[in-house]
């Protein structure tokens, strides 16, 4: 995945939040785009351990998290902290847009 410029990221954020009236609605718009476009499952390394990202979730405290698993264990990891694999999965540009929005 190539790195997107500020204008491209802001255009994506505008697309996701066009009908949003507040920050909660903006977050929901970005979550919706991630749900639609991020190709899961994919593998990545977290703290040197290979995990599988099975999906994403929106937490009650207003964070978007990756639902990760290894064996029978599941753990949610904030998308702001999630290391992406190389090559990144299809739709990972929406993670970049979310990170830009979250500042």
C-alpha positions in Angstrom: 0.0 0.0 0.0 1.4 3.4 -0.9 1.3 6.2 1.7 -1.6 8.5 1.0 -1.1 12.3 1.1 -3.0 14.6 3.5 -5.4 15.7 0.7 -6.3 12.1 -0.2 -6.8 11.2 3.5 -9.0 14.2 4.1 -11.1 13.4 1.0 -11.6 9.8 2.3 -12.6 11.2 5.8 -15.0 13.6 4.1 -16.6 10.7 2.2 -17.0 8.7 5.4 -18.4 11.6 7.4 -20.4 13.6 4.9 -23.7 13.3 6.9 -22.1 13.4 10.3 -23.2 16.1 12.8 -20.8 15.3 15.6 -17.7 13.3 16.5 -19.6 10.2 17.4 -21.3 10.2 14.0 -17.9 10.8 12.3 -16.5 7.8 14.2 -19.5 5.7 13.1 -19.0 6.8 9.5 -15.3 5.8 9.5 -16.1 2.4 11.2 -18.7 1.8 8.5 -16.1 2.3 5.7 -13.6 0.1 7.5 -16.3 -2.6 7.9 -17.1 -2.4 4.2 -13.6 -2.1 2.7 -11.0 -3.7 5.0 -10.3 -7.2 3.8 -10.3 -9.5 6.8 -9.0 -11.9 8.0 -5.3 -11.0 7.7 -2.2 -11.9 9.7 0.1 -9.4 11.4 2.7 -9.4 14.2 1.8 -7.9 17.6 4.7 -7.7 20.0 6.5 -10.2 17.9 3.7 -12.7 18.0 1.8 -13.7 14.8 -2.0 -13.0 15.2 -4.9 -13.1 12.9 -7.1 -10.0 12.6 -10.6 -11.5 12.3 -12.6 -8.3 12.2 -13.1 -4.9 13.7 -15.4 -3.5 16.4 -16.5 -0.2 17.8 -16.2 -0.1 21.5 -18.5 1.6 24.0 -15.7 4.1 24.9 -15.5 5.3 21.3 -12.5 3.4 19.8 -12.2 1.2 16.7 -10.4 -2.0 17.5 -9.1 -5.0 15.6 -10.4 -8.3 16.9 -7.3 -10.5 16.9 -6.9 -14.2 17.7 -4.1 -16.7 18.2 -5.1 -20.3 18.9 -8.2 -20.1 21.0 -7.4 -16.7 22.5 -9.0 -13.4 21.3 -7.8 -9.9 22.1 -9.0 -6.5 20.9 -6.2 -4.1 19.9 -6.8 -0.5 19.0 -6.5 0.3 15.3 -4.3 3.2 16.3 -1.7 0.8 17.7 -2.1 -2.2 15.4 1.0 -2.8 13.3 0.1 -3.5 9.7 1.8 -6.3 7.7 3.7 -5.8 4.5 1.9 -5.9 2.1 -1.0 -4.3 3.9 -4.5 -5.9 3.4 -6.9 -4.5 0.8 -8.7 -1.5 2.3 -5.9 -0.6 4.8 -6.0 2.9 3.4 -9.2 3.3 5.6 -7.0 2.5 8.7 -4.7 5.2 7.6 -7.6 7.6 7.2 -8.9 6.7 10.7 -5.5 7.3 12.1 -5.3 10.7 10.4 -8.8 11.7 11.7 -7.9 10.6 15.2 -4.8 12.8 15.0 
